[in-house]
Amino acid sequence: MNMDELILELKQEIIKVLNLEGMTPEEIADDGELFGQGLGLDSIDALELIVLLEKNYGIKLQNPAQGKEIFKSVRVMAEFIHANRTK
């Protein structure tokens, strides 16, 4: 799976897991912030993303504070997954 495919898959998963009804993958910028000014996600959403990483890609975050860096944007998430996935 190349990076573009992984980014698209991630966007689709984020929409599904966070119940972002009516939103399409194209509406989520690859490099846009997921929290704050970007999608405006919150701490509950962060927990959902941590579960998504573990369930879909076999990545268990040892330190939840890591999430702040990893969840900066979809591209940063994809790069982290690409480098660390176990499934």
C-alpha positions as CSV (number, residue, x, y, z in Angstrom):
1,M,0.0,0.0,0.0
2,N,1.5,3.3,-1.0
3,M,1.3,6.5,1.1
4,D,-1.7,8.0,-0.9
5,E,-3.7,4.8,-0.5
6,L,-2.9,4.8,3.3
7,I,-3.9,8.5,3.6
8,L,-7.2,7.8,1.9
9,E,-7.9,4.7,4.0
10,L,-7.1,6.7,7.1
11,K,-9.5,9.5,6.2
12,Q,-12.2,6.9,5.6
13,E,-11.5,5.3,9.0
14,I,-11.5,8.7,10.8
15,I,-14.8,9.6,9.3
16,K,-16.3,6.2,10.3
17,V,-14.8,5.9,13.8
18,L,-15.6,9.6,14.7
19,N,-19.0,9.6,13.1
20,L,-18.3,12.6,10.9
21,E,-21.5,12.1,8.9
22,G,-21.7,14.0,5.7
23,M,-18.0,14.5,5.5
24,T,-16.0,13.0,2.6
25,P,-12.3,12.1,2.6
26,E,-11.7,14.9,0.1
27,E,-12.8,17.4,2.7
28,I,-10.0,16.4,5.1
29,A,-6.8,18.1,4.1
30,D,-3.7,15.7,4.2
31,D,-1.7,18.3,6.1
32,G,-4.6,20.0,7.9
33,E,-4.7,20.0,11.7
34,L,-6.9,17.3,13.2
35,F,-7.3,19.2,16.5
36,G,-7.9,22.9,17.1
37,Q,-8.4,25.0,13.9
38,G,-8.5,21.9,11.6
39,L,-11.2,19.3,12.1
40,G,-11.7,20.5,15.7
41,L,-11.3,17.1,17.3
42,D,-11.3,16.7,21.0
43,S,-9.7,14.4,23.7
44,I,-12.5,11.8,23.3
45,D,-11.7,11.7,19.5
46,A,-8.0,11.2,20.4
47,L,-8.9,8.1,22.4
48,E,-10.8,6.8,19.4
49,L,-7.8,7.4,17.2
50,I,-5.5,5.5,19.6
51,V,-7.9,2.5,19.5
52,L,-8.0,2.8,15.7
53,L,-4.2,2.6,15.5
54,E,-4.2,-0.5,17.7
55,K,-7.1,-2.3,16.1
56,N,-6.3,-1.6,12.4
57,Y,-2.5,-1.4,12.4
58,G,-1.3,-3.2,15.5
59,I,0.3,0.0,16.9
60,K,0.0,0.4,20.7
61,L,1.0,3.8,21.9
62,Q,3.2,3.4,25.1
63,N,2.7,7.0,26.0
64,P,-0.7,8.7,25.3
65,A,1.2,12.1,25.0
66,Q,2.7,10.6,21.8
67,G,-0.7,11.0,20.3
68,K,-0.3,14.8,20.2
69,E,2.5,14.6,17.8
70,I,1.2,11.6,15.8
71,F,-2.3,13.1,15.4
72,K,-1.0,16.4,14.1
73,S,-2.4,15.7,10.6
74,V,-3.5,12.7,8.5
75,R,-0.1,12.7,6.7
76,V,1.8,12.6,9.9
77,M,-0.4,9.7,11.1
78,A,0.1,7.9,7.8
79,E,3.9,8.3,8.1
80,F,3.8,7.0,11.6
81,I,1.6,4.0,10.7
82,H,3.8,3.2,7.6
83,A,6.9,3.1,9.8
84,N,5.4,1.2,12.8
85,R,2.5,-1.0,11.6
86,T,2.5,-4.6,12.6
87,K,-0.6,-5.6,10.5
